[in-house]
Amino acid sequence: MILVVDDDKVLTQLLKTLLEDAGYEVRIAYDGETAYKHLRDPKCRGMLLDIRMPGINGAELLMLMAADGIKVPVIVMAGFPDFDEEEMKQFPNVKKLFHKPLYPDAVLAAVREYARK
């Protein structure tokens, strides 16, 4: 299962369709709290994560994952240019950083590369 976490409901639905069409089971969370619950599911093999969200944001969720030893691979989606690959290296689960707008082929390739089998 791939977890898609973003407060943008249109984007999450587009990503869900993209991944399901490629054969993945997908769950959606619109906030960090809901995402955190899904991360505990042993079927979770990867996560697409927005950094800026209300409530528990993406960076806080990454910190919670590190504190709890959750090793799910993460592909970060940032809508603002103030996040860079170097900054994301502090989080060992982060495998890739995309700046929005996203390109479906690139997202799908990253999921295929980094999501655990």
C-alpha positions in Angstrom: 0.0 0.0 0.0 1.2 3.5 -0.9 0.1 6.3 1.4 -0.6 9.7 -0.3 -0.6 12.6 2.2 -1.5 16.1 1.1 -4.2 18.6 2.2 -4.9 19.3 -1.6 -7.8 17.0 -2.2 -7.6 17.3 -6.0 -3.9 16.4 -6.1 -4.4 13.4 -3.8 -7.1 12.0 -6.0 -5.0 12.5 -9.1 -2.1 10.7 -7.4 -4.4 7.9 -6.2 -5.7 7.3 -9.7 -2.2 7.4 -11.2 -0.9 4.8 -8.6 -4.0 2.6 -8.7 -3.8 2.5 -12.6 -0.2 1.2 -12.1 -1.4 -1.6 -9.8 -0.8 -0.1 -6.4 -3.2 -0.2 -3.4 -3.5 3.5 -2.2 -4.7 5.1 0.9 -5.1 8.9 1.3 -4.6 11.1 4.3 -5.3 14.9 4.2 -3.3 15.6 7.4 -0.4 14.3 9.4 -2.4 12.8 12.2 -4.4 10.5 9.9 -1.2 9.6 8.0 0.6 8.6 11.2 -2.1 6.0 11.9 -1.8 4.5 8.4 2.0 4.4 8.7 1.6 1.7 11.4 -0.1 -0.6 9.0 2.4 -3.3 8.0 1.1 -3.1 4.4 2.4 0.4 4.0 5.3 0.3 1.6 5.9 3.9 0.8 4.5 7.4 1.2 4.1 10.5 -0.9 4.2 13.4 1.6 3.5 17.1 1.3 5.6 19.2 3.6 3.2 22.1 4.3 -0.1 21.0 5.8 -2.2 22.3 8.7 -1.9 20.4 12.0 1.0 18.0 12.0 3.0 19.0 8.9 5.2 16.9 6.8 8.5 17.7 8.7 6.8 17.0 12.0 5.5 13.7 10.6 9.0 12.8 9.5 10.3 13.5 13.0 7.6 11.3 14.5 8.6 8.5 12.2 12.2 8.8 13.1 11.4 8.8 16.9 9.2 5.7 16.5 11.6 3.8 14.2 9.1 3.8 11.3 11.2 3.0 8.2 8.7 3.6 5.4 10.4 5.2 2.4 9.2 8.7 1.7 8.9 10.8 -1.4 8.5 14.5 -0.4 6.3 16.9 -2.4 7.0 20.5 -1.7 5.0 23.4 -3.1 7.5 26.0 -2.1 11.1 26.3 -3.3 12.5 26.8 0.2 12.9 23.1 0.7 15.9 21.4 -0.9 17.4 17.9 -1.1 20.2 18.9 1.4 17.7 19.8 4.1 15.8 16.6 3.6 18.9 14.5 4.2 18.4 14.9 7.9 15.5 12.5 7.5 16.8 9.0 6.6 13.4 7.9 5.2 13.3 10.6 2.6 14.4 9.1 -0.7 13.3 11.8 -3.2 12.1 15.4 -3.2 9.8 16.8 -5.9 8.8 20.4 -6.2 5.3 21.0 -7.4 3.9 20.9 -10.0 4.5 17.2 -10.2 5.1 15.2 -13.3 3.2 11.9 -13.2 5.9 9.8 -15.0 8.6 11.0 -12.5 6.4 10.3 -9.5 5.5 6.9 -10.7 9.2 6.1 -11.5 10.2 7.2 -7.9 7.5 5.1 -6.3 8.6 2.1 -8.3 12.2 2.7 -7.3 11.8 3.4 -3.6 8.6 1.7 -2.4 9.4 -1.5 -0.6 8.2 -4.6 -2.3 
